[in-house]
Amino acid sequence: MGPPILAEPSLKSWAALAALIFVFVLLQSHRRWNHRLRGRRLPPGPKGLPIIGNALDFIRLENQWAVFKDWCSQHGDLVYLRVASQHIVIIGSSRLATELLEKRSSNTSDRPVSPVLPLVGNDAAFSAMRYGQTWREHRRAFWQVFHPRAIQEYRDVQQVYLRRFLHKLLTSPEDLEEHVRYMFAATMMKILYDIDTQDNNNELIAKVHEAMSCSMDIVTGRHPIDFCPWLQYLPSWIPGAGFQHALAKCKAAVTYVKEVPYALTKAASDQGSASSCTISVLLSRAEDDPDMAAKANYEEIVKNVGLVAFEGEMTCRLAIRRSNADAELSRRFRYSQSFLRSAHLLTEGRYSTQSFSALMSLFLAMSLYPEVQRKAQAELDAVIGTARLPDFNDRESLPYVNAVIKELLRWHVILPLGLPHRTVEDDEGDGYFIPAGTIILPNTW
């Protein structure tokens, strides 16, 4: 007799084997998940659908911060959502935000990965950089020239461009948005690179506006690459891939802002004619520190510091967009010399990191509440008089104006949602389980 003839596996046999493997993997995954939970529960939250979870809730959301606040009122200070396989937790209290994001920052300082940012050249942004050695090197360089004491050295530059801003606003108040944008960009161009830009039409200023505007439009929108990262590899000539042209144009503008001013300052530094601007200071420190100079990527870090310093322009434009959303309120803007003086003090104050964004909100608030403007004006007249503008030394003598500034920042929050964080390892908050890889959204509104 010959050897037995083995029948080829049938389709049913393969299907049964696949089902067995699937059940085994599912059981193993369930076992590992229960081991990670250790008896804890996920935070409460709105009920999602099978597979897609709360994806439809996010797609339909407008004014997310208001909806998130309602969810926190219903479910508690920690609200859990799931979009497909992505875990998301919303923080609704300062207590939990401090506990998770500050006290446990080593586990929650990571950021969600954005496939769009590298495509527009903004992957050096601290707000989106993954937590690690690269982030620490960038933060160290940035802190050296922008820590609180260092910022005081830039007051003279601020005053020069603030007075230019006031003059421009008195001359053409209808161009308020352009003047605010010029003031921020020109001030930073001088502080960073010692490049003086006289007007809004300067090529460098125009490139800054272009780079930050296109970055904001792409990054803050629902770009298809965020949902389907493989789309970034499509050639631009394929129908439906026209977004590749917009990405390339934006990256060219961002690269110009990053490279051209730096090259001018570097050339002046090499010739010994550079002043003590922040970029030249960083370059000189690299020369004095052999270990720092040995880093092949240090110049790239310095370039990125310059680019990141311009990111406030994106915040400024967000505030402008929000302020201009209501046409009726926009028409109520009125300009007066007393109001300009209040704006001058706001921008010079210790809230300078937010003041450019808050400036548009200030114009809106004073037009809506003229009685507050009159009280602030009365205090300015009593303390300073009418012969000069306020300066930094007057701040402690103007309690009402200081109170107006603080209330403005509370009333019209510049960014109602904090920057998203991401957990590196499993964590917990208020006894609830927070899985590794969870996106944490602090709702500051």
Sequence and secondary structure as in RCSB ss.txt:
>XXXX:A:sequence
MGPPILAEPSLKSWAALAALIFVFVLLQSHRRWNHRLRGRRLPPGPKGLPIIGNALDFIRLENQWAVFKDWCSQH
GDLVYLRVASQHIVIIGSSRLATELLEKRSSNTSDRPVSPVLPLVGNDAAFSAMRYGQTWREHRRAFWQVFHPRA
IQEYRDVQQVYLRRFLHKLLTSPEDLEEHVRYMFAATMMKILYDIDTQDNNNELIAKVHEAMSCSMDIVTGRHPI
DFCPWLQYLPSWIPGAGFQHALAKCKAAVTYVKEVPYALTKAASDQGSASSCTISVLLSRAEDDPDMAAKANYEE
IVKNVGLVAFEGEMTCRLAIRRSNADAELSRRFRYSQSFLRSAHLLTEGRYSTQSFSALMSLFLAMSLYPEVQRK
AQAELDAVIGTARLPDFNDRESLPYVNAVIKELLRWHVILPLGLPHRTVEDDEGDGYFIPAGTIILPNTW
>XXXX:A:secstr
          HHHHHHHHHHHHHHHHHHHHHHHHHHHTT         BTTTBTHHHHHH SSHHHHHHHHHHHH
 SEEEEEETTEEEEEE  HHHHIIIIIITHHHH B    SSGGGGT TT TTTS SSHHHHHHHHHHHHHHSHHH
HHTTHHHHHHHHHHHHHHHHH GGGHHHHHHHHHHHHHHHHHH     STT HHHHHHHHHHHHHHHHHSS  HH
HH GGGGGS TTSTT THHHHHHHHHHHHHHHHHHHHHHHHHHHHTT   S HHHHHHHHHHH HHHHT TTHHH
HHHHHHHHHTTHHHHHHHHHHHHTS HHHHHT    HHHHHHHHHHHHSTTHHHHHHHHHHHHHHHHH HHHHHH
HHHHHHHHT SSS   GGGGGG HHHHHHHHHHHHHS S SB   EE SS EEETTEEE TT EEEEB  
